């Protein structure tokens, strides 16, 4: 049995994972992921009790019980690069023996739901809408660093995407992955739209925002808005769903992202006072996870 070197799996002196500072016994099978560390406190305020609270950098974790379900809520910060850190360490906490540095013989599957905010790209995803990323389009490159990514990618969708968008960004190829189907069924009902979400690797240029710097493809957003593949339209932008869905699929975990639309990119409107909407979404996810 292969022993994982200290340089590959970094364990802190107290026996916790390097970035999360979380110990294996502190992790529940059900995990709610949020970007903002302060939102962890908001989610945990619904818990009946709290077992532990750990904070390190942008990673804030609380594990507790909600209506008899043991749940861990973790903040991941912004971007797919952070998802790479968080997901690998959560998987390690579940499936690697920290004492022997070996993979456990029995696989422990995690269920992960990311609750986030997003910008809507279609008239049917106005501000206040809830959209689940049934498919995610990665404008990042995280998944390409792992073997066998083609097994979890929708290659046909990727080809159509590159063709219809007349892709002009050299050195970057978008990839497409699906969320766990059973989890989508579990979380989404008649109050959550099933959509196609772009996970951008930045907030400004990668999402078509122009401040002082010109864009490599000024028409990309308009092409995204008109994209249609077998009736499938791209619904929204966010920054994490692709690596979460892709890495989870490769690892064998169930994962999905659901977002509250707070910016209308078509109407160019924005709701900075979205707290009430996101609270309702948090409650919904806690009830259904």
N, C-alpha and C positions, 0 to 999 in steps of 0.2 A: 504493500500500500504506500503510495507516494506521500511524502511529507512536504508540506508547502513551506518554503523558506521564509525566514523572518522579513526579508526584503519585499516579498510578494503579499503576504498577509501580515500587516503591521498591527500588533496587539499592544495596547498600552499596559503599563506596569500594574494597573488595577484589574487587568483581564477584560478590558473593554475594547471595542472596535476603534481603530485609529481616529477617524473623523467624527463619527457619531457619538463616541464615548459611551456607547450602549453595551450592556452585557447580555449574553445569550438568554438568560432567564428573564430579562426585562422585555422581551419581544413577544407580542401576541401574533396569532395567525392572521388576524384581520388588521389591516393597516390603512389609515387615511393619510394621504400625503397632501401637504399644502406648501405654497411657496414662501409665504411670509411667516417668520418665526413667531410673531405675535398672534397669528391666527391659530397656532397650536393651543394657546391658552383659551381662545374662543371656543374651539371644538371641544376641548376637555371640560369646559364649563357645563356641558351637557351630561358629563359622566356622573354615575351614581357614586363612584369612589375613584380615587387615584392611587396607584401603587407607587409610582416613581416619576420623577421629573429630572431630565438631564439636558444641559445646554452646552454647546461647543460651537463657536463661530456662528454660522447661519443655521446650524442644525440644532433644532430644539425638539425634544421628544417627551411625550407624556403617555404612559400606559395606565389604563383604568378599565372600568366596567360600565357599559351602557345597556340598560335593560337586559342584564344577564349575559351580555356578550363582552368578552375581553377584547379590547381594541387598543392598538398603539397609533398615536398620531405623531407624525414626523414632518418637520419643515425641511425643504430641500433647497431653498434659495431659488435663484433664477438660472435657467438654462439646462440644456441636455447634458452638458459636461458634469453638472452637479448630480443629475440623475444617475450618471455612470458611477459616481462615488456612492451615493445613497443605496442604489439597488444592489451593487456588489457587496456592500457591507451588510445590508439586511439579509441577503442570501447567505453570506458567510456565517452570520449569527445563527441562522436557521439550520444550515447544512454542513458546517465544518466544525469539528471538535477542536475547540481552542486549546485544550490541554495537549493533544497529540498532533495538532496541525494536519489532520487527515480528514478527508470527506467522510461524513457519517454514512453508514451502510443503508439507512432508510431515509428516503427523500421526504422533506417536510415542505409542503406546498403553501405558499403565502397568497393571500388575496389582497390586492392593492388597488385603492381607488384614489386617484388624484382629483382634488377639488380646487379649481382655479378660476381665474378671470380671463377674458378673451375679447378679441375684436371680431365682430360679425362681418361677413362678406356678402351676404345675400339679403334680399328684401324680407325673406321669411325667417331671418335671424336678427331681429331688431334688439336694441338695448333691453335687457331684462329677461331675454330668452335663456333657457338652459339647453346646452348642446353637448351630447356625449360623442366622443371621438370613436365612432365605429371603425373608421380607418384613419390613420395618421400618415401625413406626408412629411418626411424628414428633410429639412433644408440644412441639416447638420451632417456630420460624417461619423458619428459615434459607432453606429452599428457595423460599419465596414471594417472596423478593427477586430471584429470577432469572426471566427470561422463559421461557415455554414449559414451565413446570414440569408442566403438565397432561399433557404428552407422556410423562412417566416416572412419573406417579402412577396408582394404581389407584382411579379415581373411584368405581366401584361399591362397592368395599371400604370406602372412606371414608364413603359414605352409610350403609352398614349399621352401621358402627362408631358413628357419631353417633346413629343410631336406637337400637341396642341398649344403648349406654351412657347413653342419656338425657342427652346432653351438657349440662352446666350451666355450664361455664367460658366466660363471655362474653369476646369478643375473642381467643380462641384456638381455631383449628380444626385438629384432627389431620390429617396427611396420611399416605399409605401409598405406599411404593416397594418395588420388588423388587431384590434383589441380582442380580449378573450370573449368569445361569443356567449358563453353561459353567464358571464358576469354582466355583459351588456343587457341580456335578458333579465337578469336579477335586479339591476339598478334602474334601467329606463322603463318607463311606462308611458301613459298618455300625456305626461307633463314634461318629458325630456325628449328633445329632438335627437335622432341618430344622424350624425353628420360625418363629414370628412374634414379633418383638422390639419392645418399646416403647423408644424413645429419649426419656427424660425430660429436661426442661431444668432439672433440679435433683435433689438427692439426697433431700431430706426431703419437703416438701409435695407436689412433683410426682410422687413415688413413693408417696404415701399414708402417709408417716411423720408421726406427730403427736408433737411434743414440748410446747412451751408454746402454740404458735399453733394455733387450730382450723382445720380444713380446709374449703374451699369446698364440696366434695362428699365427705363422710365415707364414702359408699357406693361410691365410684368403683372401688376395688380389687376389691371383691366382684363388681361388674358386669363388670370386666375378666376376672376368673377364670372367669366363667360364659359369656363371649362365645363364640358358635359361628356361624361363617359357612361354610356348605357343608363342615362337618367341620373347619374351621380354627379352632384355639384359640390364644390369646395365651400364649406360653410363658415370657417373661422380660422383666425390666427391665434396661436399661443406659442410657448417656447419649451415644452417638455414632453409632450405626449408620444413622440416618435420613439425616443430612446427608451421610455418606460414600457411601451407596448412591445417593442422589438426585443429588448434584453430580457424582459419577463418571459416572452414566448420561447426564447432560446434556453432559458433556465428552467422552464416548466411551471412558472407561476401564473396566476390569473391576475390580469391588470387592465385598467382602463382609466381614461381621463374624462371628467365632466366639468364643463365650464359655465359660468354665468357671463353672458355677453354684457360688457360694460362700455364698449366703444362700437359705434356703427361706422365702419370704414366707407360704406357706400354713401350714407347720409352725412358723413363727417361730423357726427355728434358723439358726445362723451358723457358718461355718468360717473362723476367722481364720488358721489354719495350712494354707493351701491351696497352698503352694509346690510340693509334689510333683505335684499335679494340673496346675498351670499349666505346669510344666516338660515334662510329657508332651505337653500340647497344643502347646507351642512346637515340640517336635521333630516332631510330626505335621505341622504346618503347613510347617515348613522342608523336610520330605521331599516334600511334595505341591505346593508352590507352583511 
